[in-house]
Amino acid sequence: MEELYTLEREVGRGSYGVVFEGHMAKTGQRVAIKRLPCSNPECIELYLQELWAMRATAKNHVNVIALHSCLLQTGPRSLKPLKAGKLPPRLVESVLKGSVVKKTQNPEGNNTQPRTNTVSRLQDRTNTVQARPTLQDKTKSDSTTPQRPHNRSRKRPFESEEEEEQPGPLSCLALWLVMEYCDGGDLNQYLLSRPPDPQRNHSVVKQLCSAVAFLHSLGITHRDLKPDNVLVCVMPRGPIVKVADFGLSKMGGGVVDGELTRQHFSSTCGSDFYMAPEVWGGLTYTAQADIFSLGVMFWAVLERITFLEEGATQEQLGAYVCKGRTGWLIPLGEALWENNDLQLCIPMKFKRAPPLPPPPGPAMCTLLSDMLASDPDARPPAEQLEARVRSALEEDSH
């Protein structure tokens, strides 16, 4: 690895991999390097989906994270670059067979690949769905930030109920994705560490519109849009946001003969506060579920709406429905699935922690309501969203 890249420090850790800050050995350019251990076929399938989606974007949009290269680790200190358009055959075979393909033994019975015990189960910090608390479970807090209790969990797709497979002589130990580095952290960290700025918020919203329109035009449905998966590059003229983390994305559809075709999905996946009602209900859904997720993010960004997961110390941007005497929080998608006639209060009316930006104007509130519609077909498609956002912001400015 040191011949190509230098690892400096760990900057992020999730349920499937670890991200390091690094530098290209020849040029010194700073990069983000993500290690994805190939420990089971369920994880490998997600990795290949992420790799394929990132290759499809081909560094062609400023608001989508750029992939520089992908390396395949076949031994403790053995790495080789993957050619563009190619997938490792043994990893594809692992996904198809449902088990990790190992090296075959030579006639003497010795494995051609040394054993390794470096693969570990990583802590899952995303995609949790919490139960409504009982009075006995309610945690006392002096914080003015609403808190969401953490009592039940939704598994990400493809997770196995079986015991973790013991590490063995794997032919592919890990994939390493080398990506552009974003020095501003994720959208939560960037926006919530600064005073509210309406112009900055408007810029973020417009950039995200452009990114999702680009992805949908390629037939890529992200399926896990949330502030954690939006990274920020700090520039003199303002932030540039980058949609990242394509592990749950799906490719299909796209523009055919000038018409946008829609692929239907059935896997329930995503993160609870940003999932669309149809996903919550276990129905088939389309890329319009991404529009709902964007609507939740836009509402939270424009009004600086935050909440805390129980046991967490960092606020998260996210809109919700607050119900009951104890004030427990319900994700919008869940609330709309239970009652599709529910009228959302946009902008929010109850007291929140200052400092707060001015609330969105009437035109933007109408657009947010459309994006958060229970009916997916009532939501504006991505290719129209950017123009509608610009029009709404301009109208409200007058």
Secondary structure, 3 states (H helix, E strand, C coil): CCCCEEEEEEEEECCCCEEEEEEECCCCCEEEEEEEECCCHHHHHHHHHHHHHHHHHCCCCCCECCEEEEEEEEECCEEEECCCCCCCHHHHHHHHHCCCCECCECCCCCECCCCCCCCCCCCCCCCCCCCCCCCCCCCCCCCCCCEECCCCCCCCCCCCCCCCCCCCCECCCEEEEEEECCCCCEHHHHHHCCCCCHHHHHHHHHHHHHHHHHHHHCCEECCCCCHHHEEEECCCCCCEEEECCCCCCEECCEEECCEEECCCECCCCCCHHHCCHHHHCCCCECCHHHHHHHHHHHHHHHHCCEEEECCCCCCEECCEEEECCCCEEEEHHHHHHHCCCCCCCCCCCCCCCCCCCCCCCHHHHHHHHHHCCCCHHHCCCHHHHHHHHHHHHHHHHC
